[in-house]
Amino acid sequence: MSRREFLIVLAHTHNCGMCRAKLLADSAGLLARRSLTETERELLQGLKYEDFITPETLSRAAQVERAELEAFSGEAVVRLRHL
């Protein structure tokens, strides 16, 4: 379940500027209640604005395959679940 949650947060923040700003401003507080591993939290907390420029830069920064990130981008839960 955790990997799915990680990819949902990642894909959503790539597409939603408002949630991306929240993540970049207070990632620890925003991620506290999420079902994530410590490694996933560290990866999300380490993201910078520049990492969100393209799917390629984001997937590289988050250490996921671009295809995996893009597969989640089309899911309804990613588009609808704001942080």
FENMO-V481319 format. One record per pair of residues at least 6 apart in sequence whose C-alpha atoms are under 7 Angstrom apart, sorted by the first residue. I is the first residue (numbers start at 1). J is the second residue. D is the distance in whole Angstrom. If there is no record, write none. Layout:
# FENMO-V481319
i=I j=J d=D
i=I j=J d=D
This chain:
# FENMO-V481319
i=2 j=35 d=6
i=2 j=36 d=5
i=2 j=37 d=7
i=5 j=35 d=7
i=5 j=36 d=7
i=6 j=36 d=6
i=6 j=40 d=7
i=7 j=69 d=7
i=7 j=72 d=7
i=8 j=72 d=7
i=8 j=78 d=5
i=11 j=69 d=6
i=11 j=72 d=6
i=11 j=73 d=5
i=11 j=78 d=7
i=12 j=78 d=5
i=12 j=79 d=6
i=13 j=19 d=6
i=13 j=20 d=5
i=14 j=20 d=7
i=14 j=52 d=6
i=19 j=82 d=7
i=19 j=83 d=6
i=23 j=30 d=6
i=24 j=48 d=7
i=27 j=45 d=5
i=28 j=45 d=7
i=43 j=62 d=6
i=47 j=61 d=7
i=51 j=57 d=5
i=51 j=58 d=5
i=51 j=61 d=6
i=52 j=58 d=5
i=55 j=66 d=7
i=56 j=66 d=6
i=59 j=65 d=6
i=59 j=66 d=5
i=59 j=69 d=7
i=72 j=78 d=7
